Amino acid sequence: MTSHLPELAKNLVRGAFMELYLTPKPGLVDLCDCGAHPELSVPRMEASLKIVSLYLMDLCDAVLSGEDLAARVRLGVAAERAVQRAVGTSCHKGYIFLGGLVLCASACAPGRDEASLRASIAGLAELFFEHGEPGSAHRVRNRFQGGGIREEALAGLPSLFDEALPVYRRELAEGGNRGSAVFAMMGRLMQTVEDSTTLRSGGRSGLKTVREDGRLLERMVAQRDDFLSFLAQRNAHYVSRSLTMGGVAGLLALALAWLSHTGELEAA
């Protein structure tokens, strides 16, 4: 049941790099600019992802060797600290958690069975959150009465399995291509993710903006409108408001990783 883990770890890395290079993304680092993150750049994000890559490979080894949850969590904490030292900020903190959660949960789920994986993710998240949750995430959740990454994980990542992946598959079935399907996924995630980074940077009004833009983006993709120009224009607005959506980015990277793992990206 664990023979697929090394390949999944590689695809988790691939998905994160694909998300970084996807352009344009309002408020996020991409190949055009740094979005609402003046402290970041593509090279800095790449340096962070190199550390994340090593972490995921080490985590894979830990799972295969039977290390307990506490030891696996220590690897994630060490990776977060290494990113902070190397880059000067905690970018990819959410993806360290999400990628690690999916990788560990996949050890108890057969192959690419999404229903089994969801159940495993929810069970593992329950064990993890029994010991608390990161302080900043807890404060944002309490302040804005949002579920955030905690509730997403405890529910088995519904934004991934119920929203992003079905949208990708439907867009392809309706004549789209891989590029349009990826942006359709981003639009859907913008509508559904209770993004703590958006709440921190823009409050409830910022989250409303992201959700409205997500609905428009998904509609423009379906109607074959010029959604790339729309996203570039919205990026200027997000930058002016210091508005970002790191939670959307993390789940988009996870969706790309899973579609790479299932072979659906290549098939498209």
C-alpha positions in Angstrom: 0.0 0.0 0.0 3.0 2.3 0.4 4.9 1.6 -2.9 3.4 4.7 -4.5 4.6 7.1 -1.8 7.9 8.1 -3.4 6.1 9.0 -6.6 3.5 10.9 -4.7 6.2 12.9 -2.9 7.7 13.9 -6.2 4.3 14.9 -7.6 3.7 17.0 -4.5 6.9 18.9 -5.3 5.9 19.2 -9.0 2.5 20.6 -8.1 4.0 23.3 -5.9 6.4 24.4 -8.7 3.6 24.4 -11.2 1.5 26.6 -9.0 4.4 29.0 -8.6 4.9 29.4 -12.3 1.1 29.7 -13.2 0.6 33.2 -14.4 -1.2 35.5 -13.8 -2.4 35.0 -10.2 -3.9 38.1 -8.4 -2.0 39.0 -5.3 0.4 36.1 -5.6 4.0 35.6 -6.8 4.1 34.6 -10.4 6.3 35.0 -13.5 5.1 38.6 -13.9 5.6 40.1 -10.5 5.6 39.5 -6.7 1.9 40.3 -6.3 1.1 41.6 -2.8 4.3 40.2 -1.4 7.1 42.8 -1.9 9.4 40.6 0.3 9.1 37.7 -2.1 10.2 36.8 -5.7 10.2 33.7 -7.9 13.9 32.9 -6.9 13.0 33.2 -3.2 10.0 31.0 -3.7 12.1 28.5 -5.6 14.6 28.5 -2.7 11.7 27.8 -0.3 10.4 25.0 -2.5 13.8 23.3 -2.6 13.6 23.0 1.2 10.0 21.8 0.9 11.2 19.2 -1.6 13.8 17.8 0.8 11.2 17.8 3.6 8.7 15.8 1.5 11.4 13.2 0.6 12.5 12.9 4.2 8.8 12.6 5.3 8.3 9.8 2.8 11.3 8.0 4.3 9.9 8.5 7.7 6.5 7.1 6.7 8.1 4.1 5.0 10.2 3.4 8.1 7.3 3.5 10.4 8.1 6.7 12.3 5.2 7.9 14.5 3.2 11.1 14.0 5.2 13.1 16.5 8.4 12.4 14.5 6.7 13.4 11.2 5.4 16.6 12.8 9.0 17.5 13.9 10.1 17.2 10.3 7.4 19.7 9.2 8.4 22.1 12.0 12.0 21.8 11.0 11.1 22.6 7.4 9.1 25.7 8.4 12.1 27.0 10.4 14.5 26.2 7.5 12.3 28.2 5.1 12.2 31.1 7.6 15.9 31.1 7.9 16.6 30.8 4.1 13.9 33.1 2.8 13.1 35.4 5.7 9.4 34.6 5.7 7.1 31.7 6.3 6.0 31.1 2.6 4.8 27.6 1.9 4.0 27.0 5.6 0.5 25.9 4.6 1.8 23.7 1.9 4.2 22.0 4.3 1.2 21.0 6.3 -1.1 20.1 3.4 1.5 18.2 1.5 2.6 16.4 4.6 -0.9 15.5 5.5 -1.7 14.1 2.1 1.5 12.1 1.9 1.1 10.6 5.4 -2.6 9.9 4.8 -1.9 8.2 1.5 0.1 5.5 3.3 -3.3 4.2 4.6 -5.3 4.6 1.4 -5.0 2.2 -1.6 -3.4 3.7 -4.7 -5.5 6.6 -6.1 -8.8 5.8 -4.3 -10.0 9.3 -3.5 -12.7 8.3 -1.1 -10.3 6.3 1.0 -7.7 9.0 0.9 -10.3 11.6 2.1 -11.2 9.4 5.1 -7.6 8.9 5.9 -6.9 12.7 5.7 -9.8 13.5 8.0 -8.7 10.9 10.6 -5.0 12.0 10.5 -6.0 15.7 10.8 -8.1 14.8 13.9 -5.1 13.2 15.5 -2.9 16.2 14.6 -5.3 18.9 15.9 -5.8 17.1 19.2 -2.5 18.6 20.1 -3.6 22.2 19.1 -3.0 24.2 16.0 -0.6 26.9 14.9 -1.0 30.1 16.9 -1.5 32.5 14.0 -4.1 30.2 12.3 -6.0 29.9 15.6 -6.1 33.7 16.1 -7.4 34.4 12.6 -10.0 31.6 12.9 -11.3 33.1 16.2 -11.2 36.7 15.0 -13.2 36.1 11.8 -15.2 33.0 12.8 -13.8 31.1 9.9 -13.0 27.4 9.6 -9.7 27.8 7.8 -7.2 25.1 7.1 -8.3 23.2 10.3 -11.8 22.6 9.2 -10.7 21.9 5.7 -8.4 19.2 6.8 -10.9 17.7 9.3 -13.5 17.4 6.6 -11.0 15.6 4.3 -10.1 18.5 2.0 -13.6 19.2 0.4 -12.2 22.2 -1.5 -9.9 19.7 -3.3 -12.1 16.7 -3.8 -15.5 18.3 -4.1 -14.6 21.5 -5.9 -11.2 21.8 -7.6 -10.9 18.3 -9.1 -14.5 18.0 -10.5 -14.2 21.5 -12.1 -10.9 20.5 -13.8 -12.5 17.3 -15.1 -15.6 19.0 -16.3 -13.8 21.7 -18.1 -11.8 19.1 -20.1 -15.0 17.1 -20.8 -16.6 20.3 -22.2 -13.8 21.0 -24.7 -11.3 23.0 -22.7 -7.6 22.3 -22.4 -5.3 21.8 -19.5 -4.6 25.5 -19.2 -8.2 26.6 -19.1 -9.0 23.8 -16.7 -6.3 24.9 -14.3 -7.6 28.4 -14.2 -11.2 27.1 -13.8 -9.9 25.2 -10.7 -8.3 28.4 -9.4 -11.6 30.3 -9.9 -13.5 27.6 -7.9 -11.0 27.6 -5.1 -11.2 31.4 -4.9 -14.9 30.9 -4.2 -14.7 28.1 -1.7 -11.6 28.3 0.4 -11.9 30.0 3.8 -8.5 31.6 3.2 -6.8 32.8 6.4 -4.1 34.8 4.5 -6.9 36.7 2.7 -8.7 37.3 6.0 -5.4 38.6 7.6 -4.7 40.9 4.6 -8.2 42.1 3.8 -10.7 40.9 6.4 -14.2 39.8 5.4 -14.4 42.4 2.6 -11.2 41.0 1.1 -12.6 37.5 1.2 -15.7 38.7 -0.5 -13.6 40.3 -3.3 -11.7 37.1 -3.8 -14.9 35.1 -4.0 -16.6 37.4 -6.4 -13.5 37.4 -8.7 -13.4 33.6 -8.5 -17.0 33.4 -9.7 -16.3 35.7 -12.5 -13.1 33.8 -13.5 -14.8 30.5 -13.6 -17.6 31.9 -15.7 -15.2 33.6 -18.1 -13.3 30.3 -18.5 -16.5 28.5 -19.4 -17.6 31.2 -21.8 -14.1 31.3 -23.4 -13.7 35.0 -22.5 -10.3 36.7 -22.1 -9.8 35.6 -18.5 -6.0 36.2 -18.6 -6.4 40.0 -19.1 -9.0 40.0 -16.3 -6.6 38.3 -13.9 -3.8 40.7 -14.8 -6.1 43.7 -14.2 -7.3 42.3 -10.9 -3.7 41.7 -9.8 -3.2 45.5 -9.8 -6.2 45.9 -7.6 -5.0 43.2 -5.2 -1.5 44.8 -5.0 -3.1 48.2 -4.2 -5.0 46.6 -1.3 -2.1 44.3 -0.2 -4.6 41.5 -0.7 -3.4 37.9 -1.2 -4.8 34.4 -1.2 -2.1 31.9 0.0 -4.6 29.3 1.1 -6.0 29.2 -2.5 -2.4 28.8 -3.8 -1.7 25.9 -1.5 -4.8 24.0 -2.4 -4.2 24.7 -6.1 -0.7 23.3 -5.8 -2.2 20.3 -4.1 -4.8 19.8 -6.9 -2.0 20.0 -9.5 0.0 17.5 -7.6 -2.8 15.0 -7.4 -3.7 15.4 -11.0 -0.1 14.8 -11.9 -0.1 11.7 -9.7 -3.3 10.3 -11.3 -1.8 11.0 -14.8 -4.7 13.4 -15.7 -2.4 16.4 -16.4 -0.4 14.4 -19.0 -3.6 13.0 -20.5 -4.9 16.5 -21.0 
